[in-house]
């Protein structure tokens, strides 16, 4: 006899009831296709979740940004990497990362290559303050350089020369170099007081740019040599200029005349004045003749008469006569005898 099972008295453990035997084994429910899993690396809010569910219910095709799984399924979309050319904010940028530099600072550094970084940052802040152009007064305060406690004229000359070279390099890149620019750079060299670099620039720079030195160029170099008391080199330059068909201008003759007047060399000064009159038909200016007239007045009427025949009367003669009269009256006033009552 079989043992009594849970389905009836006569049913064995392996038998089925009569009602169920005709139908056969009940089919198992098929598992539905698994839905794509959401990315666990990205937090989804309610609106994003609803949109995602609607797209899954419509059976949309995977987009270009959706990657295919190895078993043929779909995986969650991966966000594209952030662009690498966008600079990070200043508080997050690395000091060693060159891309972390403010683009405005970089543009100002290209426009003002000789300006220190801290002053460039001040200029940038002035442009960020307002919507339009900043005040020129505030910009002047931002770019000005404070004078150090101790400095030398040679240091200032080197700084000016370096700044002028930067300007000339930019002018050469833009094709703006002309005679005026070359004379301005020559003036920087002559003001620095360095004779050899100034002469070298005078001899090479004009020929390099296809220009010829002008009378202004000649005067700049000639005045520097005279002020440095290099008269031999000054006269050699004068001979070279005349050999090229040019002559010194009135201001150059005035510089030489003033030099002789300051050193009480009346004869040499008169020779230069005569040569100037022969070349240009006019004597040097009164500023250059001031010391020469003073020497002639001290030398007597004869010397003064010779000079007046050469350059004319002194336009300030009335002033000298008035000073003499004023001095004589003051002298008589203080030298009068004291009266006792």
C-alpha positions in Angstrom: 0.0 0.0 0.0 1.2 3.4 -0.8 1.7 6.0 1.8 -0.9 8.7 2.1 0.3 11.8 0.5 -0.7 15.4 0.7 -2.8 15.2 -2.5 -5.1 12.4 -1.5 -5.3 9.0 0.1 -4.3 7.0 -3.0 -2.0 9.5 -4.7 1.6 8.9 -4.3 4.3 11.5 -3.9 5.0 11.5 -7.7 1.5 11.4 -9.0 -0.8 14.3 -9.9 -4.5 14.7 -9.4 -6.9 13.5 -12.2 -8.0 17.0 -12.9 -4.5 18.2 -13.4 -3.2 15.1 -15.2 -5.0 15.9 -18.5 -3.6 19.4 -18.7 -0.1 18.4 -18.4 2.6 20.4 -16.5 1.8 24.0 -16.0 4.2 26.3 -17.9 6.5 28.5 -15.9 6.1 32.3 -16.3 8.8 33.7 -18.6 11.0 36.3 -17.1 10.6 39.7 -18.7 13.6 41.4 -20.4 15.7 43.2 -17.9 15.4 46.9 -17.9 18.6 48.8 -18.4 20.1 49.6 -15.1 20.6 53.3 -14.2 24.0 54.5 -13.6 24.9 54.4 -9.9 27.5 57.1 -10.4 24.9 59.8 -11.2 22.2 61.1 -8.8 18.8 61.2 -10.6 16.1 63.6 -9.5 12.3 63.0 -9.9 12.0 64.8 -13.2 15.0 63.0 -14.7 13.6 59.6 -13.5 10.2 60.2 -15.1 11.8 61.2 -18.3 14.0 58.1 -18.2 11.0 55.8 -17.6 9.0 57.3 -20.5 11.9 56.8 -22.8 12.2 53.1 -21.7 8.5 52.5 -22.2 8.5 53.9 -25.7 11.4 51.5 -26.5 13.7 54.2 -27.9 16.8 53.1 -29.6 20.1 53.7 -27.8 21.6 57.0 -28.7 25.2 57.6 -29.8 26.1 58.4 -26.2 24.8 54.9 -25.1 27.4 52.2 -25.0 26.6 48.6 -25.9 27.2 45.9 -23.3 29.2 42.7 -24.1 25.9 40.6 -23.9 24.1 42.8 -26.4 22.2 44.9 -23.8 22.4 48.6 -23.2 24.2 50.4 -20.4 23.5 53.8 -19.0 24.6 56.8 -21.0 28.0 58.2 -20.0 28.5 61.9 -19.7 31.0 63.3 -22.1 34.3 64.5 -20.5 34.5 68.3 -19.9 36.4 70.3 -22.5 40.0 70.7 -21.7 40.4 74.2 -23.1 38.1 75.9 -20.6 40.2 77.4 -17.8 39.3 76.6 -14.3 38.4 79.3 -11.8 41.3 81.0 -10.1 40.5 79.4 -6.7 40.6 75.9 -8.3 43.5 76.3 -10.7 46.9 74.9 -10.0 49.7 77.4 -9.8 51.8 75.0 -11.9 49.1 74.6 -14.6 49.8 77.1 -17.5 46.1 76.8 -18.5 45.0 78.2 -15.2 46.1 81.7 -16.1 43.4 84.3 -16.7 43.0 84.9 -20.4 42.7 88.6 -19.7 46.1 88.5 -17.9 47.6 86.6 -20.8 46.3 89.2 -23.3 47.7 92.1 -21.3 51.0 90.4 -21.0 51.2 90.1 -24.7 50.2 93.7 -25.2 52.6 95.0 -22.4 55.5 92.6 -22.4 57.7 94.8 -20.2 55.2 95.3 -17.4 55.5 93.3 -14.2 52.8 90.8 -13.4 51.5 92.6 -10.3 50.9 95.8 -12.3 49.3 93.8 -15.1 46.9 92.3 -12.5 46.1 95.8 -11.3 45.3 96.9 -14.9 43.0 93.9 -15.3 41.1 94.7 -12.1 40.5 98.3 -13.4 38.9 96.9 -16.6 36.7 94.5 -14.6 35.5 97.3 -12.4 33.4 99.0 -15.1 31.5 98.0 -18.2 33.1 100.5 -20.4 36.7 101.9 -20.5 38.3 102.7 -17.2 39.4 106.1 -16.2 42.8 107.1 -17.6 43.7 108.5 -14.1 43.1 105.1 -12.5 45.1 103.3 -15.2 48.0 105.7 -14.7 48.0 104.8 -11.0 47.9 101.1 -11.9 50.8 101.2 -14.3 53.1 103.7 -12.6 56.3 102.4 -11.0 57.3 103.6 -7.6 60.8 105.0 -7.4 63.1 102.9 -5.2 64.8 104.4 -2.1 68.2 103.9 -3.7 68.9 104.1 -7.4 71.5 105.4 -9.8 71.1 107.3 -13.1 72.7 104.3 -14.9 69.9 102.1 -13.6 67.2 104.4 -15.0 69.1 104.6 -18.3 69.1 100.8 -18.6 65.4 100.6 -17.8 64.6 103.3 -20.4 66.8 101.5 -23.0 65.1 98.2 -22.3 61.6 99.7 -22.7 62.6 101.4 -25.9 63.9 98.2 -27.4 60.6 96.5 -26.7 58.8 99.3 -28.5 61.1 99.1 -31.4 60.6 95.3 -31.7 56.9 95.8 -31.8 57.2 98.5 -34.4 59.4 96.2 -36.5 56.8 93.5 -36.4 54.1 95.9 -37.5 56.3 97.5 -40.2 56.0 101.0 -38.6 59.7 101.8 -38.5 60.5 105.1 -40.1 63.1 107.9 -39.6 61.2 109.4 -36.7 61.2 106.0 -34.9 64.9 105.6 -35.5 65.7 109.1 -34.3 63.7 108.4 -31.2 65.7 105.3 -30.5 68.9 107.1 -31.2 67.9 109.8 -28.6 67.5 107.0 -26.0 71.0 105.8 -26.8 72.5 109.3 -26.6 70.6 110.1 -23.4 72.0 107.0 -21.8 75.5 108.5 -22.2 77.1 105.4 -23.7 79.2 106.6 -26.7 80.0 103.4 -28.4 76.5 101.9 -28.6 75.1 105.2 -29.8 77.7 105.5 -32.6 77.1 101.8 -33.5 73.4 102.4 -33.7 73.9 105.5 -35.8 76.1 103.6 -38.3 74.0 100.4 -38.6 70.3 101.0 -37.7 69.5 103.4 -40.5 71.2 101.3 -43.1 69.4 98.1 -41.8 66.0 99.7 -42.4 66.9 101.3 -45.7 67.0 104.9 -44.3 69.6 107.6 -44.3 70.5 109.7 -41.2 68.9 113.1 -41.2 70.2 116.4 -39.7 68.3 115.6 -36.6 70.2 112.3 -36.3 73.5 114.2 -36.8 72.6 116.7 -34.1 71.7 114.0 -31.5 75.1 112.3 -31.9 77.0 115.5 -32.2 75.5 117.0 -29.0 76.2 113.9 -27.0 79.9 114.0 -28.1 80.2 117.7 -27.2 78.5 117.2 -23.8 80.8 114.3 -23.1 83.8 116.6 -24.0 84.8 114.3 -26.9 85.6 117.2 -29.2 88.0 115.2 -31.4 85.3 112.7 -32.2 82.8 115.4 -32.6 84.9 117.2 -35.2 85.5 113.8 -36.9 81.8 113.3 -37.1 81.4 116.8 -38.5 83.8 115.9 -41.3 82.0 112.7 -42.1 78.7 114.5 -42.3 80.1 117.2 -44.6 81.7 114.5 -46.8 78.2 113.0 -47.3 76.8 116.3 -48.5 75.1 117.4 -45.3 75.9 120.2 -42.8 75.3 120.7 -39.1 72.2 122.7 -38.3 72.0 125.8 -36.2 71.3 124.0 -33.0 74.5 121.9 -33.4 76.6 125.1 -33.9 74.8 126.6 -30.9 75.8 123.6 -28.8 79.5 124.0 -29.8 79.4 127.7 -29.2 77.8 127.3 -25.8 80.5 124.8 -24.9 83.3 127.2 -25.7 81.5 130.0 -23.8 81.1 127.9 -20.7 84.9 127.2 -20.8 85.9 130.9 -21.5 87.3 130.1 -24.9 86.3 133.3 -26.7 88.5 132.9 -29.8 87.1 129.4 -30.6 83.6 130.6 -29.9 84.0 133.4 -32.4 85.4 131.1 -35.1 82.4 128.8 -34.7 80.0 131.7 -34.9 81.6 132.9 -38.2 81.4 129.4 -39.7 77.8 129.2 -38.7 77.0 132.5 -40.4 78.8 131.3 -43.5 76.9 128.1 -43.7 73.4 129.2 -42.7 73.5 133.0 -42.9 72.4 133.3 -39.3 74.3 133.2 -36.0 73.3 130.7 -33.3 70.5 131.4 -30.9 70.8 133.9 -28.0 70.9 131.0 -25.5 74.2 129.9 -27.0 75.5 133.4 -27.2 74.8 134.3 -23.6 78.1 133.3 -22.2 80.0 134.8 -25.1 78.4 138.2 -24.7 79.2 138.1 -21.0 82.9 137.4 -21.8 82.9 140.3 -24.3 81.4 142.7 -21.7 84.1 141.7 -19.3 86.8 142.1 -22.0 85.9 145.7 -22.7 84.2 147.8 -25.3 86.5 146.6 -28.1 85.5 143.0 -27.7 81.9 143.9 -27.3 82.0 146.0 -30.5 83.5 143.1 -32.5 80.8 140.7 -31.3 78.0 143.2 -32.1 79.4 143.6 -35.6 79.2 139.9 -36.0 75.9 138.9 -34.4 74.2 142.3 -33.6 73.3 144.0 -30.4 72.2 142.1 -27.3 68.4 142.2 -27.1 68.7 142.1 -23.3 71.0 145.1 -23.1 68.2 147.2 -21.5 68.1 144.7 -18.7 71.8 144.9 -17.9 71.6 148.7 -17.9 68.7 148.7 -15.6 70.4 146.3 -13.2 73.5 148.6 -13.1 71.3 151.6 -12.3 69.4 149.7 -9.6 72.6 148.6 -8.0 74.1 152.2 -8.0 70.9 153.7 -6.4 70.8 151.1 -3.7 74.5 151.7 -3.0 74.0 155.4 -2.6 71.0 154.8 -0.3 72.9 152.7 2.2 76.2 154.7 2.0 74.6 158.2 2.9 76.1 159.9 5.9 74.3 159.4 9.3 72.8 162.6 10.6 73.0 163.3 14.4 70.5 165.8 16.0 
